Amino acid sequence: MSETTLSIGELADRAGLPVRTVRFYCDEGLLPVGRSGGGHRRFDPSAVERLRTIRRLRALGLGLAAIAGVLDGERSLAEAVAAERAALEVELSALAWRHATLRAVEQAGPAERAARLDLLAAAGNGAAARDALVGFWRSVIVAPIGGRYLDGFVALAVPDPPADPTPGQVVAYAEMVALAADPTLVRRVRARGRVNARAISDEEALMEGVGEAWRLAVPALAAGAPPAPGAALDRLVAAHAGVRGGRDTPEFRRHLHAELTLDQDPRLDRYWRLAARVTGDRLSLGLTHEWLLASLGVSNRSLRGTGPA
């Protein structure tokens, strides 16, 4: 504190702020303050520029804790602004989800409005809905796989809520949450998972091979090609044969088709179609797997000499 100090009124005048505002910032610890012999607050002249900085940062919406960090050198101005922008993006996404939800209720006909309201209310906001889907997949995957593989699968199976969703996307996402909340589906997927775990010697190797098959299938799906035998199907069969103790024979293909068909469930089929509606991506994990399974069926019919259906 230099010998020439300012009273709170003088500081307020120079900074262009009300005295009560200066007092507030002082009480919050944002302004270093001294005391006169009579106990009055006295401020160093540098407090003028400090106050102006506080005012500018407050105008940007930064909170007092963030401002204190900048003033005290604990974080740079760029870091503080970036953190504020990130927080604002989260708020904007929440508002966009809420806006689309309200529009979805408005757009429903009188007969379905109550049911749609229940559906959307149960899903909650976008973040809560995504957490519900993540929880579903983590609860039904009983195979012994490492965290990297599990995280990768969940990332593919659970689309992020759109930043600026349409009412249709919000409804589709809410329907996915409703499917994931079905306890009978949870029990069925877990039961099939336990059966598969007993038959498969290396789940991670299978995931690697199936992932390669999916990638090989993408060009055909992107071109709108119908399910058919090819390199993608051959890789899928080889991946399963390698971990199920079999060889790629017509008998194995028939057995594999039967096993993979048992894993299917109309509710899961619906889930993948809803996911594609949310993302706008018809090359999603589930739809790609359905295409490969259909290709396996075509292959089996061809091997029996009946030709493709």
N, C-alpha and C positions, 0 to 999 in steps of 0.2 A: 504494500500500500504506500503510494507516494505521499509527499507532504501536502500536495494539492489534491484534495478529495472532494467528492460531490455528495450533496445531500440526496435523499431519495427523490425529492421534488425536482432538483436540478438534473438528476439522471433521467427521470421520466421525460422532462422537457426536451433534452438533447436526443433521446431515443425516439421521441414521438409516441410515447405510450402512456396510458393512465397510470397514476401512482399505484392503484390497487393491483395492476398487472405486474408492475415491477416488484411489489411486495410479495405477490404470489410466487414469482420465479425465485425470489430470494429465499422464501420459506421452503421451496422445493429443492434448494441446494444448487441451483443453476448459476447463482451469482455469488462470488466471494464478497464478503461484507465485513466491515470493521465497525467499531463503535467510537463515538466521541466521548470526551470526558463526561458529558451529561447523559451518555447512554444512547444517543441517537445513532442511527445507521449512517455509515459513511462509505463511499464507494470510490475505487480507483477509476480514473477517466477511461481506462481500457474497457470498463464495464459497458460503455456506450456501444462499442462495436460488438461486444459479446451479446448484448441485448438484441441488436439488429440481426445477428446471426440466428438467435433463438426465434425471432419473429419470422424470418424467412423459412426456417425449417418447419415451424408450426404451420405456415401457410401451405407447405407441401403435405401436411398431414402427419408428420412424424410425431411420435409420442415423446413424453418427457424423458423416459429412460434412454431412448435412442439418441435424443438430442444431447443428453448428458454424456453419452459415450463419445459422440463427435467432439464436444467441447473439451473433454478430458483427454482426447487423443487415444481412446481405447479402440476406436474403429474409424476408418476414413469416411469422408462424406459420401464417396461412391458406394462403399459397402452399405452404409445406412440407407441410402436411396434405393439401392438394389433390393434390400430386404423389405423396404416399404412397398416397392412395386410388386414383389412376389406375394406379399400378404394381400395386396389389393386385387391381384389376379385371382386369388382364392375366393375373395369376397364376390368378385364379379361373376365367377363361375357359379357360385351358390345362388346368386340373384338370377342368373340366366336359367339355371335349373328350375328355380321357383317359378319364374315367369312362364317357362314352357309347361310346367305342371298345371298352373292355373289355366292356361290356354287349352290344355288337354281336357280338363274338366269341362270347360265352357263348350268345347267342340263335341262332347259326347251328347248323344240324344237323350231325351228325358228318361227313357226306359233303362238306359245303361249308365246314367250319370252316377247313381249311388254306388254301383259296383266299381266303376272306374275310380271314384273318390277313395273307396276302401283300398283298392290296389295301389294307388299312388301314395296314400298315407302310410301304408305298411312298408313301402320301399324307403321312405324318408328322402333325405337329400342325396345328391350324387355320391358324396364320399361315403355315407352310410350304406348306400346300395352296393357300392363296390366292395366295401368291407364284408358285406353279407355274402357276396359271391366268392370272394377269396376264402372266407371261412368254410363255405360249402366244399370247395375243391380240396382244401387242406384236410377236411374231415373225412372225405370219402376215399382219398388215395391211401391205401393201406400197404401198398408195395414198398419194399425196402429200397428206397432210392435216396441219393444224397441231396443235400439242400440245393445245390446248383441246378440239378435236374428238376427238382420239385418247383423251385422258384421259376425256372424257365417255362415249365408247363403251365403253371398258374398265370404267368404273364400272357401266354397265348390264349388261355381259356377265358380270361376275364378282361373284357375291353374296358379302357378308361372311359368314364362318362364324358360325352362330348362337351367341349368348352362352351359352346353355344347351341344347345340341343333344340331340335324341333319337338313339337308335342308328340309326334309319332315315335321319336327316339326315346323320349322319356317313358312313354307307355311300354315300349318294347323292353327297356331296361327293367322297369318295374315287373313285367311279366317274368323276366329271367329270375328276379329275386323271389317271386312267388313260387316258381318251379324249384328253386334251390331250398326253399323252406318246406317242401313236401317231405315229411319224415319217411314215407314209403319209398320215395326215390332214393333218399339217403341210404336206407337199409339195403335196397336192391343193388346200388352201385358198390357199396362196401362188400356185400356178399359176393358179387362177381369178382371184385378185386382180390378177395381171399382165395377164390378158386384159381384165378390166374397166377397168383403168387406161388401156389403149390406146383403149377405146371411150368413156370418160367424160371430158368436157372440164373439169369442175369438181367434184371430189369433195366439197368442203365444201358447195357449193350443193346437191348431191344429199343429203348427210346432213341438211341443214336441211329439205329438202322431205320426205324420208322420215320424219324425226322428226315433222313436222306430220301426216303420214298416220297414223303410229302413234297419235298423240294423238287423232285423229278416230275411230280404230277402237276405242278403249278402251271407250266406252259400249256398243257392240254386243257386245264380248267379255264385259264385265261382266254383261250381261243374258243371256248364253248364246246369243246369236243365231248362226245358222249363217252361213258365209261367203256374202256377197252383194255385188253392185255397190252403190256409194253414194259419198258424199262422200270417205270415207277412200281408197277405191280410186282415185277420180278424181285425188286429190292425189298418190298414189303414181305413177300413170302420168304426170301432168304433170311431176313432179320428174324422172323418168327421161327423158321426151321433151326436156326443157329442156337436159339435159347430153349427150344422145346424138344431137342434131341431127335429131330427128324431131318428128312431130305425133301427137296422140292420135287415131289411126285404128284401125279393126279390125285392119289389117295390123300396125300397130305394137304393138298389144296382144298379138297372137299371137307376134310376135318377142320382146317383152319377157318373156312367160310362158316361152318356151323358154330365154331367157338366165338368168332367175332360177331356173328349175328346175335348170339345170346347176350353179348355185351350191349347191344343196341336197345334203346327204349324210346318209345314215341315222345316221351317228355324231354329226353336228351336231344332227339332230333329237332324238337321245337326250340330248345335252348340255342342250338347252333344257328338256326335260321333267324332267331331273334337277335343273336349276336351280330350276324351279318347285316341285319337291318340297322343296328346301332352304328356299326362302323362303316357301312357301305361297301364292305369288302366281301365279295363272294368267294374269296380264296381262304376263308378262315380255316382254322385247324379242323373243326368238326365237319365242315362241308367237304374238305379235302379227303378226310378219312372216309366219309360216306361214298365219295366217288371211287376211292380205291376198293372199298368193300364191294360196290356194285361191279367194278371191273373184275374182281375175283369171281363173282357170280357168273359174269359173261364168260370168263376163262373156263370155268367148270362146265358150263353148258357146251362150250366149243370142244372141250376135251371128251365129252360124252358123245360128240358127233351130232348134236342137235342144232348147232349153230347159235349165234347170238340172238337173244330175244329182241 
